[in-house]
């Protein structure tokens, strides 16, 4: 079985993604909100801060809280929160349903949130056909005030936007505030992996425009849902659902990866099995030839060993014969192994020269051991030696001094036997 191609795996993941709800970021026009700056007491917990802001909004809102879509921006670097709200009916008139399944539902002026300035600054930002003037205090990312105006033009050209920006700047109370050059125009939104939101902006001014800017919305979980226009109850429920969805999606990805891995392993197993079959076929074909070669090698070794062992009795006899006393003579000499010599003989002077001869032979460097079996009967001493050699003695330079017949017996013994028979 062949593995699942990468393109097929990608298509499978794409089809799974299509089954998921289409998530998008909703941006409500900035001119739809009424806003309020709320000073915060120090050392409030998140729950207490949320309750304090909600109470402040409820005391100043022109509508009941259950009819409002609202949120706020806050930061540890800010002593106040910026609260914004709008009637839910107004959002529906703008074709924005707060109950729709948005990834996030945010105000349009949030797209550059997080920037700070080294002096009080007014920044101009255009989103959804609305131009906003955001007032930032020194070092504070939370705006202190926002003034918004819908751009009254059928075609929103760059020149129309710059003209509206000049008119708005002329009517602002800008004493003590630095007006940032030009304006930032929202060019689109991207949802990145991990549900990060990235805004794209283009800068317009009278001179050379700045490069296209991409800004990831840097709000942690609680702050992001605080900025969302939907209720905190909805936020808690939605966060639970998304955690479960992410877990399910990761499980599906892991299962798909395991399936691909299993297919790869199965394909590898099939390839190895095929390779083994080819190898076994080659071995079966070569086995008779290898057996013939092995048999020939064994036969050659045996022939070599047999040839060498036929010569050993001469060498072994020549090595010990110089040590033999005159009173000791041999009756029979045999060699049953290449490094063993068997001797039967007699002594005319008793067992003492026999033992001395055995000890002398055992002292030879090439001799491993000497087994001496000697006995004396009726004043006649006979002996049997089994001499085992550790290594073969060197062949004599001048040839053998004691010629042996083909049976391993000395010619002297044979001559004696012939005289006795004669």
N, C-alpha and C positions, 0 to 999 in steps of 0.2 A: 504494500500500500504506500503510495507516495505521500509526502507531507503536504499539509495545507499551504498553498502559495501565500506569500505575504500580501499580495493584492486581494486575495479572497478574504484573508483575515481582516484587512482594513475595511472591506465592504461589509463584513459581518458587524464590525463595531459601528460603522456608519448607520446600518439598519437599526441597530439597538438604540443609537442616539435618536433616530427619528421617532422611536416609540415614546421618548421622554417628552414632557411638555416643552413648547417653544418658549424659552426664557428670554426676556429683553428688559432693558432698563427704561423706566418711564421718567421723563423730565417734565415737570410741570412748569409752565411759563412763570418767570419771576414776578410779573406784574399781577399775578392772581393772588398774592399773599399780602396780608397785613403782618407786620413784624414788631418785635419788642425785644429790647435789651433787658435781661434780668440779672441783677447782681446776685452773686452766690455767697452764702456764708462759708467760712472755711471749715475744712475737715468733715465734710458731709460724706456719708457712704453713698454708693450709687443709688440705692433704693430711696434714701432720704432726698438726694438731689433730684431724682425724678419726681417725687411727690411735691417738692418745693416748686419746681418749674411748672408742673401741672396746676398747682394752686394759684401761682402768679398769673398764668394764662387765663384760668377760669375767672379770676377776679376782674380781668380787663377785656375779655373777649366780648364782641357784640352778639355772639351766637352761643347757644348751648354747646357744651363740650361734645356731646354725642353726635352733633351735626358737623363737627369740624374734622378735617384732615390736617394734622399738625405734626411738627417735629422741631428739633433744635440742634444747634451746633455748640459744642463745648470742648474745652481742652484743659489739661492740667496747667498750661501756661497762661490761661485766661482767668481773670477774676469774675467774669460774667459769662452767661450763655446767651446765644442769639436765637430767639424763638420765632417761628413763623407758622402761620395757620391760614386756612382757607375753607370756606364751606364746601362740603362734599358735592353739593348740587352744582357749584361753579365748575368744579373739575369735570363733572359729567357733561356740562355744556361745552367744555373744551375737548370732548371725546376722550376723556381720561377717566376710567372707572377705577376707583381706589380698591375695589374688590377683585380686580383682574389679577391674573397670576404673573405679576411682574417679578423679575429677580429683585429689583429694588425700585421704589417709587420716590424720587428725590426732587427737590427744587432745582430749577435750571442754573441758579447762580453758584451751585456747589462744585462745578466741574474743575475749578482751579484751587480747591480748598487745600490748605497746608502751606502755602507760601507765606513768608513773613518779610517785613520791611524794616530798614534801620531808621525810618522816620515816618510820621503819619502820612499815609498815601491813599489816594483814590485810584482804584483800578477800574477800567471799563471792560465789560464782558457782554458779548452778544450770544444768546441761545434762544432758539424757537421764535425768532423774529422779535425778541425783546432785548433792549439794551439796558444793562444795569450798571450803576456806579457803586462799587463796594468800597466802604471806608474801613481801613485797617489802622489800628493803633500800632505803635512801635513794638516789634517783636511778638505780636499777638496774631495767630492764624485765624482767630474767630472774628468775623467782621463786626464792627460796632454799629454799623448802619448800612442799609442798602436802599438806594433809590432806583426805581425801574420805570421804563417807558416803552410802550409798544411802538415799533417803527412803522410809521404810516406810509407805506409804499407798496405798490404791487410787485415790483421787482427789487429784490434786496441786492443791489450792486455794492461793490466796495465803496464807491463814491457816496452812495446813499447812506451807508453805515457811518462813514467818516463825517458826513454832514450832520447826521443825527447826534453823533458824539460831540461835535463842536457846539451844537445848540444846547445839549444837556449840560456840558461843562460851563457854559456861560450863565446858566441859571442856578448852578450849585453854590451853596455857601462854602467856599473853598478856603476861607481864611485859616491859616495854620496847617493846611493840608497840601501835600505835593501831588499834582496830577500826573499820573503815569502817561507816557507818550502813547498815542494811538489807542487801539483796542484789540481785544482777543476775540476771535470769532470761532465758535464751536463748529468742528468739521466732521464729527462722528463719534461713535462709542463702540468699544470692543469689549467683549466678555472673554477674559483669559482663563487659563486653567486654574482651578481652585476658586472659580467665581470672582476673580478680581475684575474690577471695572477700570478700563483705561479710556480716558477722554483725549480726543485729538483737537488741537486748536491751531488756527492760523492767525498771525499777527498782521494788523493793518495799521499803517501810519502814513504821514505825508512824505516821508523819505523812503529809505531802504527798509523793506519789511524784514522781520526776524524769521529764522527757519521755522518750519512746522514743528510744533511742540506736542509731545505725548505725555500725559499726566495720569499716573495711576492713583486712584482715590485711596489715600492712606488713612483709613479709619478702622480702628479695631472693632470687634464684634458688637459690643454694647453701644459704642458711639455711632457705628453705621446704622444700627436699627433705631437709635434715637433720632438720627437725621431722616429716616424713612417716614413718609407721611401717614403710614398706617399705624394702628393702635399697638400698644405694648403687648396686649393679649395676643393679637395676631402675630406679632414678632416672636413671642415665645413658642407659639404653636408651629409657626413656619420653620423656626430653627430646629425644632425636634424632627419635623418631616424631612428637612434637608440633611440632617445628620444620618437618618435612616436611609435616605436615597443614596447618599455618598457611600454608605456601607454596602448597600446592595450593588451599586455600580462597580465598586472595587471588587466585590465578590464575583460579579460576572466577568470582569477583566481577568481576575485570577483564574477562574474556571476555564476561560478561553485560552489563556496562556498554558495552563496545564494540559488542555486538549492538544494544543500544538506540540507541546513537549512530548506527550505520549505518542503522537503520530511520528515525530522525529525519531524517538527511541524505537518504535516499531519498524520504521524504515531501516534504521541502522541494524536492528536484529536480523531483518530479512537479508540485508547486504552481507552481513557477516556469515549467515548460514550459507548463502550462495558461494561466498569465497571459500568456506570450509569444504563444501562439496567439490569444488575445483581442486583444492589441495589434496583431498582424499583420493580423487581420481588420479592425480599425478603420482601420489605415493603408491597406489595400487599398481600403476604402470611400471614404476621403478623398482618395486620390491623384488621381483625375480632376478633382476640384474644385480641388485645389491647382495642377494643371497649367494649368487655365483661368485662374486668378488670376495665375499667373506669366506666361502669354502676354499677358494684358491689360496687365500692368505693363510688360513689355518693349516692347509696341507704343506705350504712352503715352510711355515714355522716348525711343523713336526719333522719335516725332512732335514731342516737345518739342525734342529736339536739332536736328531738321531746321528747325524754326521759328526757333530761335536762330541757326543758321548762315546762314540767308538774310539776316540783318541785319548780319552781321559785316563784309562788304566796305565798307559805308558808314562804319562806325566806324573801320576800319583805314586807309582812304584819307584820312579827315578828320584822323587823328592825324599823318600824315607830310607831308601836302601843304603846311603852312605852312613847312616847312624846304626846299622845292624852290627852287633858284636859278632866275632868269629865263631863263638860257641852257639849262636842262634842261626837256624836255617829254616827255610820255608818249604812246606809240603804242597801248599795250594794257595793260589792268589786269584780272587774274583772281584769284579766290579759290577754291582747291580744298579747303581745310580751314578750320575755323572760326577758327584762329589763324595762318593763313598768307596772305600777299599776294604775288602774282607781278606784276612790272612790267616791261614792255618800253618803251624810250624812246631818245631821241637827245639829243646835246649839240652846240650850235653853237660852243662855245669849247673843244672838246677834252675830254680825259679828266679834267682837274683838277677842274672843278666836279662831275663825276659822283662821283669819289672823296670829295670834301668832303661831298656830299649823303649818300652811304652812311655816312660816319662820323657825321654829325649824327643820322641816323635810329637808328644803333646805340646812341647815348647816351641815347635816350629810356628812362625807367624801365619802360615797359610792353613794350619790345622785348627779346627774348632774343638774337637773332642776325640778321645781314644777310649774305647770300651775294651778292657783287658780281662779275658776269661782264661785263666791258667790253672793247671792241676798237675800233681805229681803222683804217679802210680808205679810201684815196683821200681823205684829209683829212676823212673823215666818222666821227664817234665814235658808236657805238651801245652800249647796255648792257641787261643783264637782272638784275633784283634778285629774290631770294627772301627775303622778310622774315618771320621767325617771331616771334610775340608770346608773351611769358610770361604776360601777362594782358590782358584786353580793356580798351582805353582808355575813359574815361568818355564818355558821349554828350554832344555839344555842346549848350549851353543854348539857343542861337539857331538851332538846326537846322543842316543841312548847307550849307556854302558852295559845294560843287562837286556839283551834281546829277549822278547817274549813271543811265544807262538800265538796263533790266531785265537786260541781258547783262553788266553790270559795266563798260561803257565810258562815258567821259564824253560829254556832249551836244556838247561842243566838237569832239571828234574826229568825231562823226557829222555835225555841220554842215559840217565841212571836206570830208568825203567827198562830201556832197551837192553842194557847190559845184564840186568837181572833176568830178563826173559831169555837171553841168549845162553 
